[in-house]
Amino acid sequence: MRISQIVNYCMSLPKTVYINIRCLGLCEGIKLPVFISYKVKLMRLKRSSIEINSEYKSRFMIKIGFNGTDEIASKKALLNLENGKLIFKGGCSIAEGCVISVSNGGIIEFGRDFSANKNFFISCNNHISFGDDEMLGWNVTFFDANGHPVYREGKLKENTKPISIGNHVWIGSGAHILKGANIPDGSIVAYGSLVTSELKEPDSIYGGVPAQFLQNGIKWKRHNG
């Protein structure tokens, strides 16, 4: 472990203790299941802002704001839970420069073994759910709502729709996932793609703007080297 990492971890302990006790209560909070970097700005945390639905709750099982690809510059990090909730179902690793914003009663659910590289950006006003064993590249963005109200012939269009990501999905760097997107199990979303609707075929590659089916019968696994 590099000296800079050790310093980062030590400086992050006070904020880590605060967020655990603030959001999980004293009895659960002292177990420190959430480890958050001191670089992450915290806004509007409440007692019910974070929920951990896991049979096992180990120390630092959820890491927010640490590490990531060295060659990618990280942005300012933010965790804003204004009238919203994060639900974790297992281990989770979100790298530096993340922005996680939940408002209007929105809920984000993270399955087991979720990992996101630098500058992960997610804005939730409705419901965004991730399955198990997810891998996201750097600069991946999620929006489940329009930024502003949109009208057609004087009528307000639907402003928000849930996003659902299946199990074992790899989303390439620079991809954007927008409201109403549904990505099936085993999928790969190619670099820089835009997903705006339900994708149908599991174990397939999708790519483009907007993302389209490219190839099926695909299997992928994490690189451990």
Secondary structure, DSSP 8 states (H G I E B T S, - for coil): --HHHHHHHHHHHHHHHHHHHHHHHHHHHTT--EEE-TTEEEES--TTSEEE--S---TT-EEES----TTS----EEEEETT-EEEE-S-EEE-TT-EEEE-TT-EEEE-SSEEE-TT-EEEESSEEEE-SSEEE-TT-EEESB-SS--EETTEE---B--EEE-SS-EE-TT-EE-TT-EE-TT-EE-TT-EE-SB---SS-EEETTTTEEEE-S--------
